């Protein structure tokens, strides 16, 4: 009987992921059957959380933020599932099974739900750190849950999984600026917009430029300070282009396009290796490692 119920739950979860996201549904096929089953169950719960708080069906429709009572109901049902007493609904049956199989912790689920609480309370970020923290709650936590389903338990790898979830969320924020605004939400930091608004009456062109540049500038600021001077300078690319031109002129006439590709490709590989290992030239491995150690998200619940 339990196997029949389990199979029915798996089929429901599979229908949800294929209806809710074709890309996620296709990607799930890359997993082994047992892991794919659990990935789909995680999606079913996450999809339910999103839809419930956004007032949507499978992510479609105008955002209509839920009430605090609805949020508390979601929290109560989710925590009951972790305690082994899920409601009959698919999302919570799925969460209960995942918790048993992969030790999904209470703190991790509560951290995820806290992100929805911020939406319900009408919160908006003041700084980039605020946006990153929100992204951890709604997506970084999901990255950790996915990693746990994939049998990852070491903290450094779980942090990278969280980073990947945060990156996905930042992409969604940049993509959905208009849709979020229509739903009364904004996830772009207030500081940047405040400066743009101050400039708007006297220097409207500059304010418009700031509006258009906001996503790129904020993404740039997430890099460690040693990277920023490298990113805003075109000197390395100009030097590379100059070297390609010099070597091409030495050859003079190329017999075909393949010969050009071989020469330029070899130079690019050579330059890539040089940038990777020479401290003074571009981004070192030591500073790249810093990009994954953002203190904005507390990761104490990763191994719980």
C-alpha positions in Angstrom: 0.0 0.0 0.0 2.8 2.4 0.9 4.5 1.8 -2.4 1.3 2.5 -4.3 0.9 5.8 -2.4 4.6 6.6 -3.0 4.3 6.0 -6.7 1.2 8.2 -6.8 3.1 11.0 -5.0 6.0 10.7 -7.4 3.7 10.9 -10.5 2.0 14.0 -9.0 5.3 15.7 -8.4 6.4 14.8 -11.9 3.3 16.5 -13.4 3.9 19.6 -11.3 7.5 20.1 -12.5 6.7 19.5 -16.1 3.7 21.9 -16.0 5.5 24.5 -13.9 8.9 24.6 -15.6 9.9 22.9 -18.8 13.6 23.7 -18.2 13.6 22.3 -14.7 11.6 19.3 -15.9 14.1 18.6 -18.7 17.1 19.1 -16.4 15.6 16.7 -13.9 15.9 13.9 -16.4 19.7 14.0 -16.1 19.5 12.6 -12.6 19.4 8.9 -11.7 15.8 7.7 -11.0 15.9 7.9 -7.2 17.5 11.3 -7.2 15.2 12.6 -9.9 12.2 11.5 -7.8 13.4 13.6 -4.8 14.3 16.6 -7.0 10.8 16.6 -8.4 9.4 16.4 -4.9 11.5 19.3 -3.7 10.3 21.3 -6.7 6.6 20.5 -5.8 7.0 22.0 -2.3 9.0 25.0 -3.5 6.5 25.6 -6.3 3.6 25.5 -3.8 5.4 28.0 -1.5 6.0 30.5 -4.4 2.4 30.2 -5.8 0.8 30.5 -2.4 2.7 33.7 -1.4 2.5 35.2 -4.9 -1.2 34.3 -5.5 -0.3 32.5 -8.7 -0.8 29.1 -10.4 2.4 27.4 -11.4 4.1 30.8 -11.5 1.6 32.4 -13.9 -0.6 35.4 -13.4 -0.3 38.7 -11.8 1.4 38.8 -8.4 -1.1 39.1 -5.5 0.9 38.9 -2.2 -0.7 36.6 0.4 -1.8 37.6 3.8 0.2 37.0 7.0 -2.3 34.3 7.9 -1.6 32.5 4.7 2.1 32.7 5.4 1.7 31.3 9.0 -0.4 28.5 7.6 2.5 27.6 5.2 5.0 27.7 8.0 2.8 25.6 10.2 2.1 22.9 7.6 5.8 22.8 6.5 7.1 22.4 10.0 4.5 19.7 10.7 5.7 17.8 7.7 9.3 17.9 9.1 7.9 16.6 12.4 6.4 13.6 10.5 2.8 14.8 10.6 2.2 16.2 7.1 -1.2 17.2 5.7 -2.6 15.1 2.8 -1.5 17.8 0.3 1.2 16.9 -2.2 3.7 19.6 -1.2 3.8 18.6 2.4 3.8 14.9 1.8 6.8 15.5 -0.5 8.6 17.6 2.1 8.0 15.0 4.8 9.6 12.3 2.6 12.6 14.5 1.7 13.1 15.3 5.4 13.3 11.6 6.3 15.6 10.7 3.4 18.0 13.6 3.4 17.8 15.2 6.9 16.4 18.5 5.6 16.7 20.6 8.8 14.1 22.7 10.4 16.4 25.8 10.4 16.8 25.4 6.6 13.1 25.3 6.0 12.5 28.2 8.3 15.2 30.2 6.6 13.5 29.6 3.2 10.0 30.6 4.6 11.5 33.8 6.1 12.2 35.0 2.5 8.4 34.7 1.8 7.8 36.5 5.1 9.8 39.5 3.8 7.6 39.6 0.7 4.4 39.5 2.8 5.6 42.3 5.1 6.3 44.5 2.1 10.0 44.6 2.7 12.4 46.3 0.3 16.2 46.3 0.3 18.2 49.3 1.2 21.6 47.9 0.3 23.1 45.3 -1.9 23.8 43.2 1.2 20.0 43.2 1.9 19.3 41.9 -1.6 21.9 39.2 -1.3 20.4 38.1 2.1 16.9 37.9 0.6 18.3 35.9 -2.3 19.9 33.5 0.2 16.5 32.9 1.9 14.4 32.3 -1.2 17.0 30.6 -3.4 20.3 29.9 -1.6 18.5 27.6 0.8 17.0 25.7 -2.1 20.5 25.2 -3.5 21.5 23.7 -0.2 18.5 21.4 -0.2 19.3 20.3 -3.8 22.9 19.5 -2.8 21.7 17.5 0.2 19.5 15.4 -2.2 22.7 14.9 -4.2 24.3 13.5 -1.0 26.6 16.5 -0.5 27.4 17.0 3.2 30.7 19.1 3.4 30.2 22.8 4.2 32.4 24.3 1.4 30.4 22.5 -1.3 27.1 23.4 0.3 28.2 27.1 0.3 28.9 26.8 -3.4 25.4 25.3 -3.8 23.9 28.3 -1.9 25.9 30.7 -4.1 24.5 29.1 -7.2 20.9 29.5 -5.9 21.7 33.2 -5.1 23.0 33.7 -8.6 19.8 32.3 -10.1 17.7 34.6 -7.9 19.7 37.7 -8.9 19.1 36.7 -12.5 15.4 36.4 -11.8 15.4 39.8 -10.1 17.0 41.5 -13.1 14.6 39.7 -15.5 11.4 40.4 -13.6 11.9 44.1 -12.6 8.7 45.2 -14.4 6.6 42.2 -13.3 7.7 42.7 -9.7 6.9 46.4 -9.8 3.4 45.7 -11.1 3.0 43.4 -8.1 4.2 46.1 -5.7 7.6 44.7 -5.2 11.1 45.9 -5.8 14.3 44.0 -5.0 16.8 46.6 -6.3 18.7 48.4 -3.5 17.2 51.7 -2.4 20.5 53.6 -2.1 21.2 53.5 -5.9 17.6 54.6 -6.7 17.7 57.4 -4.1 20.8 58.9 -5.7 19.2 58.6 -9.2 16.0 60.3 -8.0 18.0 63.2 -6.5 19.7 63.8 -9.8 16.6 63.4 -12.0 15.3 67.0 -11.8 18.6 68.7 -12.7 20.4 66.0 -14.7 17.7 63.7 -16.2 20.1 62.1 -18.7 22.4 61.0 -15.9 19.5 59.7 -13.9 18.3 57.7 -16.9 21.8 56.3 -17.4 21.8 55.2 -13.7 18.4 53.5 -14.1 19.7 51.5 -17.1 23.0 50.7 -15.6 21.7 49.6 -12.2 21.7 45.8 -12.6 25.2 45.8 -14.1 26.7 48.1 -11.5 25.2 46.1 -8.6 26.5 42.9 -10.1 29.9 44.5 -10.4 29.9 45.5 -6.7 29.4 41.8 -5.6 33.0 41.1 -6.7 35.9 41.4 -4.2 37.5 44.9 -4.2 40.7 43.6 -6.0 38.6 42.5 -9.0 36.8 45.8 -9.5 39.7 47.7 -10.9 40.3 44.8 -13.3 36.7 44.7 -14.4 36.3 48.4 -15.2 39.6 48.6 -17.1 39.9 47.6 -20.8 43.7 47.6 -20.7 44.1 43.8 -20.5 41.8 43.3 -23.5 43.5 46.1 -25.5 46.9 44.4 -24.8 45.5 41.1 -25.9 44.1 42.6 -29.1 47.4 44.2 -29.8 49.3 40.9 -29.4 46.8 39.2 -31.8 47.4 41.9 -34.4 51.2 41.7 -34.0 51.3 37.9 -34.5 48.9 38.0 -37.4 51.0 40.6 -39.2 54.1 38.4 -38.7 52.3 35.6 -40.5 51.0 37.9 -43.2 48.7 35.7 -45.3 46.8 32.8 -43.8 46.0 29.9 -46.0 42.5 29.5 -44.5 40.2 30.3 -41.6 41.3 27.2 -39.7 44.9 28.6 -39.6 43.6 31.8 -38.1 41.6 30.0 -35.5 44.6 27.9 -34.6 46.9 30.9 -34.1 44.3 33.1 -32.2 43.1 30.1 -30.1 46.6 29.3 -29.0 47.2 32.9 -28.0 43.9 33.0 -26.0 44.8 29.8 -24.2 48.3 31.2 -23.4 46.7 34.5 -22.1 44.2 32.6 -20.0 46.9 30.7 -18.2 48.9 33.8 -17.7 45.9 35.7 -16.1 45.1 32.7 -13.9 48.6 32.3 -12.3 50.3 35.7 -12.4 49.3 37.8 -9.4 49.9 41.2 -10.9 48.1 40.7 -14.2 44.4 39.9 -13.6 42.3 37.9 -11.2 44.2 35.5 -9.0 42.9 32.2 -7.7 43.1 33.6 -4.1 40.8 36.5 -4.9 38.4 34.4 -6.9 38.0 32.1 -3.9 36.7 35.1 -1.9 33.6 35.3 -4.2 32.2 32.2 -2.5 32.8 33.3 1.1 30.1 36.0 1.4 29.2 36.5 5.1 25.8 37.9 4.2 24.2 34.4 4.5 24.6 32.5 7.7 25.3 28.9 6.8 25.2 27.3 10.2 22.1 25.3 9.2 23.8 23.7 6.2 25.0 20.6 7.9 22.0 20.3 10.3 
